Every structure is written in C-alpha cells, then in structure tokens.
C-alpha cells in the first residue's frame, strides 16, 4: 500500500497558479517569533506578523524580506481583536498553512507571595488564551483544506515548575502543552498537526522582566532565538505524514 509522501510547501518559487504558502506568527515583534518569521521569509513564505507593537512588527517585516508580508498589530489576549485579525489575514491570503503561537509574557513580581491578580490574568491571557483564540480562528480553513501545522512555543516551564518561572507562567505553559495535545487528539484525522516546542533559557527581551535580569555572561550561555526557529522549521518542513508532537531543547 502506498503512503502519502506530500510535503508541506517549502521555499518554492511562487507562480500565479501556485502562490507561496502563508504563515501567521504571533509574538513576531521580537525574540523567537521574529526569528521564526525571518527564517520562513527567507524560505519564501508569505507572512502575517502579529504582535502588540506595530513599530516592532515593521522592523521584523524589513528584516524578514518575505515575498509578501501583512503587519497585524493585535493583542492576542483579546478574542475580538484576534477574530478581526484572522478575517483580514484570510481575506488577503485565502489559506494559512502554518500558525506559530510564539507570543508570551511574564512579570518581575512573579512568585506566589508577590503575584498580582492583574499580572496573573495578563500572563494567562497572552500565553494560553491568546494561543487558543488564534487556533480557533485558523482551524476551520485548515479543516476545510485538510492541511495545516500549528507550532506552539511553550517552555521547559511547561514540563516542570520552578521558582524562576513563577506559578502563572508555569500554569499558562502547562495549559498550552495541553492545548497542543488536544489539537493532535482531535484534528490529526483531518490532516492537521500540532508541534509543541519546550525551550530552556533563551536570550530574548523577555529576560528583562525577570526579578534579577541576567548579565551578559549568563546570556552568552543561553540559546539564541534562531536555535528555536530551527526547531520550528524542522516541525514545519517534515512530510505531512509525520508530526513532532513535543520537542524539548535546552542550552548545552
């Protein structure tokens, strides 16, 4: 019996009859989200860059040099804003092959003793609810085409709690891991796969929100955003018959 060997669209040269594939990346203004956008743009993908700060998204657009880019300022923790963003993206691209949920936040005062309700809800809204809203916004057209890859940038804090991460961040990342598992449990028969990446310490602007900001020497021992982007592209570029359900990656 022959098995399907169709691959996800790589960096094929777009034509009028076959446009370049499209990806939506949240948290695209900096860090891992920006690195993934740059890598996909270099591979010829059309991009929708999602984040709260338009100026940072514009910087990513210039760096990525994708064949076509939509800059979509959006707070992913706002369900209505996500719905508006998705309508705009689908009106322009018609089909989205890849969704990358890379948006994430934390707070300096993050321990159980110090955590405020406001910071707790902000983390859950961005790290978990935002990913859920984006998944629900783009799943229907993936189901209709029976094709799609969703990459969720989790954290090794989604595997094991630690005081370094704080409870709200840990809870949101455990939830995101559960969302990833649920997508695979329910949607794999429809040709959709979800890949959860669990990175350890990465040198990104999010480090500036730690209670004690790491110095240059500590950052030099961490992974770079491009390392996690390489993991994301592995998940995306695998043949459609295969799925990396979970990938744990840490500094050497």
Secondary structure, 3 states (H helix, E strand, C coil): CCCCCCECCCCCCCCCCCCCCEEEEECCCCHHHHHHHHHHHHCCCEEEEEECCHHHHHHHHHHHCCCCEEEEECCCCCHHHHHHHHHHHHHHHCCCCEEEECCCCCCCCCCCCCCCHHHHHHHHHHHHHHHHHHHHHHHHHHHHHCCEEEEEECCHHHCCCCCCCCHHHHHHHHHHHHHHHHHHHHHHHHCEEEEEEEECCECCHHHHHCCCCCCHHHHHCCECHHHHHHHHHHHHHCECCCCCCEEEECCC
